Amino acid sequence: MTKLSKSQIRIFILCWVAYASIYFGRVNLSVAIPQIQDTFGWSKGSMGLIGSLFYWVYGFGQLINGQIGDRISTRRIVFFGLITTAICNICFGFSTTYIFMMVLWIINAYAQSTLWGPIVKSITNWYEPKKRSSVSIGISTSMVGGYILAWGGSGLIIAKSHWNLVFWVPGIIILIYSIIWFSFFRDTPKEASKYISDEPTEGATVKDNKYSLLQVIIESKLIYIVLACFVQGIIKDSIALWAPTLFMETQNLDITETTQFIIFIPVMNLLGMMFASFLNKKLKHKEKRTIYILFLISIFMIIGFVKLGSYNIIIALIFLGLTSAVMYGANTLLLGVIPLHFAKYNKTSSIAGFLDFCSYLAAGFAAFITGALVDRFSWNGVMIFWIVCLVVGIFALLMSLKCDKIAVKMEKVTDNTYLID
């Protein structure tokens, strides 16, 4: 792969920091919850409702803003998302009523949903096809950077001060960065007067927008990819939500000890993304086959956790962390790379938003299902549920690959057909 130009590096950094920064203005709530409860005497259920509403609004916002992102400037819509996130966080720090906090966090959720789809679209504008996969995976690592920044930064702030600063500091930082974004980001190389290559890209010859999102989904057999998104969303976000409880109950740890161990999971997630990128290159950018292998690896990691995890916390951490890591790797391919193939329909942002919506929709249901399974069948019941989900995901990917092969044999791969394997 040829080196990136200075303009391409600038765009990459701007997108990476933008997406990482919104996690600083999102995950900070989880760090501040105990102090907020002590201050106002609110129940865990009440605070949990605010977090749940964020989850659902963010998911539906992805569905809406993904389509909007294909029609308007990435520079402007991301600026709107950043500055609104900043204002919501600053105002949240001044809040003293439950309803006001809830409304602010709902607005914050919608604002943050404006970023991912348009950022993916900008990749098709700025990078040649052979570079897009690596660039998209690279930008996806901002999720891990954002979590580390949020947990580490917010934890440090709240240890030395009051919960209000956990929202004021991220709000001010994101506000400043929104100005940097608007000042330096450009939607296309032409707008920046910097042509990145003479070779045409998939995004350079965009078909007219006569195809609706539903038509593209049906024509491309995207339903199989949706099932794979459901699977990774269920497992990835269930681990993120339930890992502390799982370790406390299966390893007899207190919350302080648990926190010291689970901080390594985001680092392993980063390694999982890097491994997914490496494997995808080895398989010549055949994303579905790469995800298929990642799902298989995850099954073996879960079995290892069940069989060996009870012996030692380190062993348990390795197996659960690797499960999370390969799911993060699958996530970057499903939500960051596959949407790039829809540039010819001018639907890159729409598909990215739609698949992200599907992932969060499944994660939302998984939060309830996991709790119910633990109550009835213990944590082994959850592990069996995850394995069943992975088997379904593998079957869906095999069906998708089969459809691709049939399409090739029947010579139906036309301008109206989407095909990757």
MITI-325087 format. One line per field, with one value per residue (C-alpha): z, x, y; residue number from 1. Coordinates in nm, 4 decimals. Example, Ala and Ser with C-alpha at 12.3 -4.5 7.8 and 13.67 -1.06 7.14 Angstrom:
# MITI-325087
Z [0.7800; 0.7140]
X [1.2300; 1.3670]
Y [-0.4500; -0.1060]
pos [1; 2]
This chain:
# MITI-325087
Z [0.0000; -0.0947; 0.1759; 0.2747; 0.1739; 0.4359; 0.3650; 0.4099; 0.7383; 0.8570; 0.7724; 0.9481; 1.2677; 1.2663; 1.2291; 1.4900; 1.7541; 1.6800; 1.7385; 2.0417; 2.2007; 2.2046; 2.4221; 2.6749; 2.6716; 2.6975; 2.9226; 3.1837; 3.3107; 3.4271; 3.6304; 3.7863; 3.8752; 4.2337; 4.3322; 4.1596; 4.3559; 4.6827; 4.6029; 4.5048; 4.6615; 4.3319; 4.2843; 4.0572; 3.8494; 3.7899; 3.6831; 3.4756; 3.2854; 3.1699; 3.0359; 2.8665; 2.6959; 2.5631; 2.4162; 2.2315; 2.1087; 1.9860; 1.7901; 1.6241; 1.5638; 1.3682; 1.1421; 1.0754; 1.0580; 0.8430; 0.5640; 0.6323; 0.6180; 0.2553; 0.1609; 0.3502; 0.4364; 0.6735; 0.8002; 0.9045; 1.0481; 1.2580; 1.3791; 1.4861; 1.6706; 1.8486; 1.9597; 2.0746; 2.2724; 2.4344; 2.5313; 2.6711; 2.8897; 3.0211; 3.1008; 3.2601; 3.5071; 3.6203; 3.6410; 3.9693; 3.8499; 3.7216; 3.4270; 3.3026; 3.3178; 3.1265; 2.8515; 2.8156; 2.7843; 2.5208; 2.3171; 2.3735; 2.2382; 1.9204; 1.8695; 1.9005; 1.6462; 1.3761; 1.3628; 1.2519; 0.9216; 0.7815; 0.8927; 0.7022; 0.3987; 0.4161; 0.3819; 0.0360; -0.0623; 0.0612; 0.0061; -0.2881; -0.2659; -0.1749; 0.1268; 0.2613; 0.4594; 0.6579; 0.7129; 0.8353; 1.0772; 1.1991; 1.2704; 1.4469; 1.7076; 1.8323; 2.0251; 2.2411; 2.2758; 2.3774; 2.6452; 2.7927; 2.7908; 2.9493; 3.2201; 3.2987; 3.2640; 3.4328; 3.7077; 3.7804; 3.7854; 4.0171; 4.2541; 4.3087; 4.2691; 4.2407; 3.9811; 3.8019; 3.6652; 3.5041; 3.2620; 3.2474; 3.1490; 2.8591; 2.7514; 2.7287; 2.5518; 2.2943; 2.2452; 2.1637; 1.9361; 1.7448; 1.6364; 1.5324; 1.3320; 1.1468; 1.0752; 0.9299; 0.7957; 0.4310; 0.2736; -0.0393; -0.1758; -0.4386; -0.1706; -0.0055; -0.3458; -0.2841; -0.5310; -0.3699; -0.6826; -1.0542; -1.0286; -1.0066; -0.6839; -0.6186; -0.4758; -0.7827; -1.0070; -0.7837; -0.9282; -0.8924; -0.5691; -0.7202; -0.5051; -0.1614; 0.1402; 0.1478; -0.2203; -0.1662; 0.1425; -0.0491; -0.3679; -0.1804; 0.0467; 0.3378; 0.5781; 0.6321; 0.7334; 0.9643; 1.1450; 1.1883; 1.3275; 1.5776; 1.6970; 1.7485; 1.9093; 2.1589; 2.2662; 2.2424; 2.4425; 2.6871; 2.7865; 2.8165; 3.0412; 3.2462; 3.2707; 3.6170; 3.7590; 3.5909; 3.7446; 4.0868; 4.0982; 3.9346; 4.0849; 4.4274; 4.3780; 4.5161; 4.2884; 4.3366; 4.2409; 3.9497; 3.8083; 3.8202; 3.6001; 3.3496; 3.2496; 3.0367; 2.8233; 2.6184; 2.5457; 2.4245; 2.2136; 2.0370; 1.9652; 1.8316; 1.5826; 1.4710; 1.4300; 1.2242; 0.9946; 0.9568; 0.8890; 0.6397; 0.4440; 0.4445; 0.3040; 0.0347; 0.1902; 0.1846; 0.4828; 0.5168; 0.5346; 0.7888; 1.0113; 0.9753; 1.1134; 1.3954; 1.4982; 1.5034; 1.7220; 1.9603; 2.0077; 2.1181; 2.3519; 2.5208; 2.5639; 2.7150; 2.9589; 3.0697; 3.1068; 3.2487; 3.3711; 3.7202; 3.7944; 3.7870; 3.7322; 3.4777; 3.2703; 3.2887; 3.1890; 2.8904; 2.7505; 2.8085; 2.6881; 2.3687; 2.3106; 2.3391; 2.1221; 1.8261; 1.8493; 1.8295; 1.5274; 1.3658; 1.4588; 1.2661; 0.9529; 0.9774; 1.0605; 0.9209; 0.6112; 0.4574; 0.4239; 0.2040; -0.0736; -0.1061; -0.2243; -0.5805; -0.4543; -0.2521; 0.0472; 0.2479; 0.5401; 0.5233; 0.5377; 0.8137; 1.0174; 0.9473; 1.0503; 1.3603; 1.4458; 1.4129; 1.6392; 1.9111; 1.8760; 1.9492; 2.2307; 2.3940; 2.3985; 2.5126; 2.8263; 2.9454; 2.8157; 2.9823; 3.3208; 3.2903; 3.1857; 3.4803; 3.7242; 3.5828; 3.4528; 3.5991; 3.3808; 3.1963; 3.0507; 2.9117; 2.7552; 2.5847; 2.4552; 2.3097; 2.1381; 1.9852; 1.8584; 1.7022; 1.5266; 1.3809; 1.2719; 1.1040; 0.9209; 0.8027; 0.6688; 0.4868; 0.3277; 0.2200; 0.0630; -0.1147; -0.2562; -0.3830; -0.5630; -0.7213; -0.8414; -1.0090; -1.1780; -1.3107; -1.4310; -1.2494; -1.1059; -1.2688; -1.1719; -0.9509; -0.7549; -0.4518; -0.4090; -0.1659; -0.0144]
X [0.0000; 0.1298; 0.1884; -0.0797; -0.0405; -0.0207; -0.3825; -0.4967; -0.3073; -0.4721; -0.8193; -0.7428; -0.6299; -0.9286; -1.1746; -0.9958; -0.9900; -1.3506; -1.4846; -1.2629; -1.3678; -1.7390; -1.6661; -1.5184; -1.8611; -2.0518; -1.8767; -1.8167; -2.1712; -2.0895; -1.7962; -2.0056; -2.3141; -2.2091; -2.1458; -2.4646; -2.6601; -2.5012; -2.5711; -2.9369; -3.0374; -3.1565; -3.1814; -2.9636; -3.2730; -3.3299; -2.9709; -2.9754; -3.2765; -3.0750; -2.8071; -3.0630; -3.2321; -2.8942; -2.8416; -3.1734; -3.1730; -2.8150; -2.9100; -3.2145; -3.0157; -2.7616; -3.0405; -3.1639; -2.8346; -2.6686; -2.9110; -2.8821; -2.5041; -2.5204; -2.6971; -2.5181; -2.1653; -1.9682; -1.7856; -2.1098; -2.2993; -2.0017; -1.9489; -2.3145; -2.2684; -1.9523; -2.0742; -2.4105; -2.2331; -2.0149; -2.3119; -2.5066; -2.2122; -2.1517; -2.5219; -2.5375; -2.2714; -2.5006; -2.8117; -2.9907; -3.3109; -3.3555; -3.5786; -3.3348; -3.0468; -3.2519; -3.3455; -2.9849; -2.8543; -3.1171; -3.0077; -2.6456; -2.7214; -2.8769; -2.5928; -2.3300; -2.5140; -2.4310; -2.0625; -1.9991; -2.1888; -2.0575; -1.7025; -1.7192; -1.8493; -1.5513; -1.3187; -1.4624; -1.4056; -1.0481; -0.8870; -0.8355; -1.0166; -0.7013; -0.6419; -0.9963; -1.0083; -0.6922; -0.7960; -1.1429; -1.0029; -0.7530; -1.0273; -1.2292; -0.9522; -1.0710; -1.3394; -1.0707; -0.8854; -1.2094; -1.2842; -0.9360; -0.9611; -1.3061; -1.2318; -0.8852; -0.9582; -1.2982; -1.1716; -0.8817; -1.1101; -1.3708; -1.1030; -0.9770; -1.2945; -1.6757; -1.8910; -1.9722; -1.6172; -1.6536; -1.8949; -1.7504; -1.3983; -1.5040; -1.7591; -1.4979; -1.2473; -1.5050; -1.6214; -1.2664; -1.2164; -1.5389; -1.3828; -1.0624; -1.2698; -1.4658; -1.1499; -0.9386; -1.1709; -1.2787; -1.5351; -1.3363; -0.9827; -1.1230; -1.2666; -0.9249; -0.7568; -0.5580; -0.6118; -0.5032; -0.4667; -0.5282; -0.6782; -1.0600; -1.2209; -1.5501; -1.6738; -1.5675; -1.8386; -2.1416; -2.4655; -2.7640; -2.9545; -3.2590; -3.2141; -3.3714; -3.1947; -3.4479; -3.3867; -3.0118; -3.0553; -3.2780; -3.0702; -2.7440; -2.8807; -2.7602; -2.9890; -2.7120; -2.4696; -2.7392; -2.7532; -2.3751; -2.4081; -2.6664; -2.4263; -2.1228; -2.3403; -2.4856; -2.1493; -1.9329; -2.1643; -2.2707; -1.9059; -1.8685; -2.1759; -2.1513; -1.7767; -1.7358; -2.0306; -1.9159; -1.5675; -1.6972; -1.9343; -1.7156; -1.3794; -1.4963; -1.3417; -1.4457; -1.5115; -1.1626; -0.9870; -1.2247; -1.1563; -0.7817; -0.8242; -1.0909; -0.8949; -0.6875; -0.9894; -0.9871; -0.6177; -0.6983; -0.9796; -0.7249; -0.5132; -0.8254; -0.8790; -0.5175; -0.5464; -0.8654; -0.6871; -0.3899; -0.6130; -0.8253; -0.5136; -0.3942; -0.7334; -0.7047; -0.9718; -1.2454; -1.4336; -1.6999; -1.4438; -1.2420; -1.5473; -1.6344; -1.2904; -1.3209; -1.6552; -1.4990; -1.2127; -1.4639; -1.6435; -1.3172; -1.2401; -1.5805; -1.5355; -1.1927; -1.3473; -1.6099; -1.3647; -1.0595; -1.1722; -1.2613; -0.9003; -0.7462; -0.8493; -0.5688; -0.6875; -1.0460; -0.9363; -0.7400; -1.0263; -1.2960; -1.0675; -0.9859; -1.3562; -1.4166; -1.1120; -1.2213; -1.5716; -1.4219; -1.2265; -1.5475; -1.7134; -1.4572; -1.5113; -1.8909; -1.9467; -1.6349; -1.5251; -1.8319; -2.0230; -1.7395; -1.8532; -2.1755; -2.0047; -2.1280; -2.4853; -2.4007; -2.5166; -2.1943; -2.3188; -2.6683; -2.5394; -2.2890; -2.5684; -2.8084; -2.5601; -2.4607; -2.8305; -2.8690; -2.5691; -2.7050; -3.0563; -2.9272; -2.7058; -3.0056; -3.2028; -2.8961; -2.8696; -3.2061; -3.1582; -2.8185; -2.9540; -3.2454; -3.0183; -2.7840; -3.0761; -3.2101; -2.9107; -2.5996; -2.3164; -2.2770; -2.6219; -2.4972; -2.1941; -2.4171; -2.6369; -2.3315; -2.2147; -2.5599; -2.5540; -2.2113; -2.3306; -2.6216; -2.3769; -2.1481; -2.4452; -2.5529; -2.2045; -2.1909; -2.5286; -2.4049; -2.0937; -2.3117; -2.5323; -2.2220; -2.0979; -2.4378; -2.4499; -2.1107; -2.2039; -2.5300; -2.3490; -2.5901; -2.3252; -2.4385; -2.4291; -2.7326; -2.5716; -2.3482; -2.0920; -1.8125; -1.6727]
Y [0.0000; 0.3446; 0.5979; 0.8454; 1.2078; 1.4823; 1.5772; 1.2171; 1.1899; 1.5129; 1.3799; 1.0506; 1.2261; 1.4626; 1.1722; 0.9586; 1.2316; 1.3330; 0.9832; 0.9198; 1.2495; 1.1693; 0.8659; 1.1101; 1.2769; 0.9490; 0.6981; 0.9695; 0.9120; 0.5582; 0.6924; 0.9694; 0.7620; 0.6677; 1.0327; 1.1506; 0.8892; 1.0011; 1.3668; 1.3347; 1.0026; 0.8548; 0.4781; 0.2650; 0.1948; 0.5656; 0.6232; 0.3067; 0.4385; 0.7399; 0.5070; 0.2822; 0.5769; 0.6871; 0.3401; 0.3300; 0.6895; 0.6494; 0.3384; 0.4936; 0.8116; 0.6069; 0.4831; 0.8376; 1.0242; 0.7613; 0.8522; 1.2249; 1.1904; 1.0761; 1.3989; 1.6744; 1.7827; 1.5577; 1.8645; 2.0335; 1.7362; 1.6195; 1.9772; 1.9817; 1.6516; 1.7638; 2.1051; 1.9650; 1.6912; 1.9578; 2.1760; 1.8788; 1.7739; 2.1251; 2.1721; 1.8250; 1.9349; 2.2173; 1.9963; 1.9398; 1.7690; 1.4152; 1.5082; 1.7730; 1.5232; 1.2671; 1.5150; 1.6329; 1.2761; 1.1925; 1.4963; 1.3938; 1.0456; 1.1806; 1.4288; 1.1560; 0.9412; 1.1983; 1.1034; 0.7461; 0.7225; 1.0537; 0.9694; 0.6396; 0.8302; 1.0657; 0.7653; 0.6914; 1.0556; 1.0815; 0.7420; 0.5070; 0.1702; -0.0228; 0.2041; 0.2273; -0.0950; -0.0172; 0.3449; 0.2455; -0.0118; 0.2472; 0.4989; 0.2270; 0.1990; 0.5381; 0.3462; 0.1898; 0.5189; 0.6854; 0.4255; 0.4524; 0.8330; 0.8236; 0.5674; 0.6999; 1.0714; 1.0690; 0.8393; 1.0731; 1.3776; 1.2291; 1.0975; 1.4520; 1.6579; 1.6572; 1.4790; 1.8069; 1.8326; 1.4894; 1.6596; 2.0117; 1.9031; 1.6746; 1.9359; 2.2114; 1.9835; 1.8699; 2.2295; 2.3393; 2.0409; 2.1121; 2.4439; 2.2647; 2.0157; 2.2827; 2.4803; 2.1985; 1.9270; 1.9260; 1.6926; 1.6065; 1.6453; 1.8816; 2.1066; 2.1092; 2.1601; 1.8439; 1.5595; 1.2375; 1.0241; 1.0212; 0.6751; 0.6718; 0.5545; 0.3831; 0.7102; 0.9073; 0.7672; 0.7565; 0.6339; 0.8562; 0.8271; 0.6543; 0.3444; 0.3584; 0.2124; -0.0740; -0.1539; -0.1705; -0.3926; -0.6368; -0.6353; -0.6930; -0.9699; -0.7581; -0.9460; -1.2034; -0.9287; -0.7894; -1.1248; -1.1148; -0.7600; -0.8840; -1.1538; -0.9305; -0.6615; -0.9096; -1.0515; -0.7376; -0.5139; -0.7861; -0.8241; -0.4461; -0.4254; -0.7440; -0.8171; -0.6551; -0.8501; -1.1710; -1.1506; -1.0508; -1.3482; -1.6134; -1.5117; -1.3839; -1.0393; -0.7029; -0.4057; -0.2565; -0.5798; -0.6321; -0.2859; -0.3472; -0.6539; -0.5465; -0.2346; -0.4744; -0.5697; -0.2437; -0.3011; -0.6524; -0.5073; -0.2889; -0.5959; -0.7667; -0.4852; -0.5065; -0.8836; -0.8452; -0.6011; -0.8384; -1.1401; -0.9488; -0.8520; -1.2138; -1.3178; -1.0481; -0.8244; -1.0878; -0.9470; -1.2148; -1.4936; -1.2973; -1.2452; -1.6142; -1.7080; -1.4524; -1.6039; -1.9515; -1.8271; -1.6704; -2.0035; -2.1677; -1.8749; -1.9055; -2.2807; -2.2113; -1.9629; -2.2165; -2.5064; -2.3279; -1.9852; -2.1030; -2.2039; -1.8586; -1.4955; -1.4461; -1.7421; -1.6170; -1.2666; -1.3973; -1.6046; -1.3428; -1.0639; -1.2539; -1.3152; -0.9422; -0.8695; -1.0819; -0.9353; -0.5869; -0.7064; -0.8297; -0.4994; -0.2949; -0.5034; -0.5128; -0.1460; 0.0173; -0.1745; -0.3413; -0.0083; 0.1218; -0.1129; 0.0851; 0.4041; 0.3402; 0.3792; 0.6908; 0.4863; 0.4517; 0.6602; 0.5069; 0.1484; 0.2316; 0.3890; 0.1017; -0.1680; 0.0305; 0.0600; -0.3186; -0.3738; -0.1443; -0.2851; -0.6344; -0.5065; -0.3413; -0.6651; -0.8584; -0.6439; -0.7779; -1.1331; -1.1738; -1.0704; -1.3133; -1.6000; -1.5415; -1.5456; -1.8717; -2.0669; -1.8947; -1.7629; -2.0931; -2.0313; -1.7006; -1.8695; -2.1277; -1.8448; -1.6699; -1.9896; -2.0428; -1.6836; -1.7381; -2.0549; -1.8561; -1.5853; -1.8381; -1.9903; -1.6439; -1.5694; -1.9041; -1.8300; -1.4878; -1.6401; -1.8961; -1.6195; -1.4412; -1.7524; -1.8162; -1.4573; -1.4965; -1.8240; -1.6804; -1.3693; -1.1419; -0.9144; -0.5891; -0.2239; -0.2886; -0.5738; -0.5491; -0.8257; -0.8862; -1.2013]
pos [1; 2; 3; 4; 5; 6; 7; 8; 9; 10; 11; 12; 13; 14; 15; 16; 17; 18; 19; 20; 21; 22; 23; 24; 25; 26; 27; 28; 29; 30; 31; 32; 33; 34; 35; 36; 37; 38; 39; 40; 41; 42; 43; 44; 45; 46; 47; 48; 49; 50; 51; 52; 53; 54; 55; 56; 57; 58; 59; 60; 61; 62; 63; 64; 65; 66; 67; 68; 69; 70; 71; 72; 73; 74; 75; 76; 77; 78; 79; 80; 81; 82; 83; 84; 85; 86; 87; 88; 89; 90; 91; 92; 93; 94; 95; 96; 97; 98; 99; 100; 101; 102; 103; 104; 105; 106; 107; 108; 109; 110; 111; 112; 113; 114; 115; 116; 117; 118; 119; 120; 121; 122; 123; 124; 125; 126; 127; 128; 129; 130; 131; 132; 133; 134; 135; 136; 137; 138; 139; 140; 141; 142; 143; 144; 145; 146; 147; 148; 149; 150; 151; 152; 153; 154; 155; 156; 157; 158; 159; 160; 161; 162; 163; 164; 165; 166; 167; 168; 169; 170; 171; 172; 173; 174; 175; 176; 177; 178; 179; 180; 181; 182; 183; 184; 185; 186; 187; 188; 189; 190; 191; 192; 193; 194; 195; 196; 197; 198; 199; 200; 201; 202; 203; 204; 205; 206; 207; 208; 209; 210; 211; 212; 213; 214; 215; 216; 217; 218; 219; 220; 221; 222; 223; 224; 225; 226; 227; 228; 229; 230; 231; 232; 233; 234; 235; 236; 237; 238; 239; 240; 241; 242; 243; 244; 245; 246; 247; 248; 249; 250; 251; 252; 253; 254; 255; 256; 257; 258; 259; 260; 261; 262; 263; 264; 265; 266; 267; 268; 269; 270; 271; 272; 273; 274; 275; 276; 277; 278; 279; 280; 281; 282; 283; 284; 285; 286; 287; 288; 289; 290; 291; 292; 293; 294; 295; 296; 297; 298; 299; 300; 301; 302; 303; 304; 305; 306; 307; 308; 309; 310; 311; 312; 313; 314; 315; 316; 317; 318; 319; 320; 321; 322; 323; 324; 325; 326; 327; 328; 329; 330; 331; 332; 333; 334; 335; 336; 337; 338; 339; 340; 341; 342; 343; 344; 345; 346; 347; 348; 349; 350; 351; 352; 353; 354; 355; 356; 357; 358; 359; 360; 361; 362; 363; 364; 365; 366; 367; 368; 369; 370; 371; 372; 373; 374; 375; 376; 377; 378; 379; 380; 381; 382; 383; 384; 385; 386; 387; 388; 389; 390; 391; 392; 393; 394; 395; 396; 397; 398; 399; 400; 401; 402; 403; 404; 405; 406; 407; 408; 409; 410; 411; 412; 413; 414; 415; 416; 417; 418; 419; 420; 421]
